[in-house]
Amino acid sequence: MKLLHSGKVRDVYEDRGDIVLVASDRVSVYDVILPTPIPDKGKILTQLSLWWFERLADVVPNHVISATDVPAEVEGRAVRCRKLDMVQVECIARGYLTGSGLKEYQTTGAVSGVELPEGLVDGSKLPEPIFTPTTKAPLGQHDEFITFEDVVAKEGADVAAELRRITLEIYRRGAELARERGVIIADTKIELGRASDGTLTLGDEVLTSDSSRFWPADDWEPGRPQFSFDKQFVRDWATGSGWDKKEPAPEVPAEIVEVTRARYIEAYERITGRTW
């Protein structure tokens, strides 16, 4: 296989004219890759994405060709995919207010130009899910919020409308299914690209602990940080460590790694009903 690109988490290879996407155990916070991996993380993300791809196939086509026709050394964490011309917009849906969305709201009263009611706090459920696109910044730089009108200017009105529709439908479908299993999906980010015939197609990963915020429904309480089945635990450790959020990042303590791995596994098991 020929290495085309190494991202924060995934390595992209070309093989026999296809793309082979390999999910590593790397973890990044604040757009910086930490030096300490989370064991099994790449396999968990891959298997959870494959589970969701099957259940969202009627919403949008996906890039998956095969999860088994991959080299043995990356089996379980790799997917053979169709090549896509990726849309240069980060497509994000939010059903709850937290993270960078909360900071934007506290500054402007809106997120990506979507006006929100007054008085919302960390963890507030929004009146309805909203589409909050951002730029797609290079590795090491930060994405910036953009409005729907900015997406129209970049991609055209028809494509922008489809990006919003697909993003919100994936979120709604995923959030409904996860809620039945005791998990709140607070927000999620998806990657869309154009297949060779121009069809918008879902790529990368979908509704995983890296691309979404997962909270236990029975513990949700607006007005405070929520317990998370995702890398928020690592973000919180990084925030409290005194690190300046610039490279080089510090090593992650073993106990933080162990708890993070356990939370990734619990999200997978709760949502899929399968044992890791």
Steps between C-alpha positions, in 0.01 A plus 500: 500500500610855429464750784318810374433689820543464874237688700437554867352152538478332157759405243383501139650251255447426132469134405384350169334827407303519826555686823584302814420700812686382811393629842793524741492511879618862493297760685499873437370786711497867411624397153822354642583128489589369846807275527313225688264266309174357634517120447229360266362848428542467123324164491213626715448805279511288184254239625258762635513692170428182302199431726365849434575496126266201465221675689531829310525359148149619414588857606816541293736268307832426672852434379539144632604230254618237748611466862662160435689552173786677678855397595506260796719728712230771506193276509235627739618859478497547121234548235535480122319803360404674180695815420307818574559865419446631852283805562710773660252567778479333842137393530390511863160447663427602858204395710650621827719800583853436624866534402589750232131547418436618855792744483373641170148536643631677811681748275241559226170342609523279191697209355599515132251784461210299649340718767420312823277583798640693794597328822647178363775336706756223460306186403174674407284315249433719199144561377593295192826370355699761308755489218818676611764471226862599544804542281722197445833622631837334430654277768605709800265788421153563640172473312292819499120528505339601172135569414272309268530794261877446497441136401269618220773735374757219510295203369187648338144514634394147401808328641488710818137401556589132454795525738271644765222248436731198512685621810181566695334175390804293604499678834126454555511133402805431712378698800164321502656154486767581759244653738309172498820343630563755773746723312458866408684609186561866577658584164678336212726579206485319167711502185331512161656476156403452138523156342617466138142563378465811718279338765549637851640210701574447870867433571758477778315399821148552629346539847809383686655609829750712306249674272220540758430575862329210678339553842315251722135604486432421864778734614420800278464824693529839328715761666812290551747294297352159413648154551625400154554172317752666272832682498361784710661323797840548333414862411413566865827346616694704243323820605587444866858387438644845449588419137487805271316302223799531267743237376662306653218353704570321828478124552159385619506323840419128499186545710361756253571261212327212681185700582482644147525153344225375732273787399551434129412135558192586705369731228549225241328238714207721603425616148552176309387254766814298425779396735844636417 
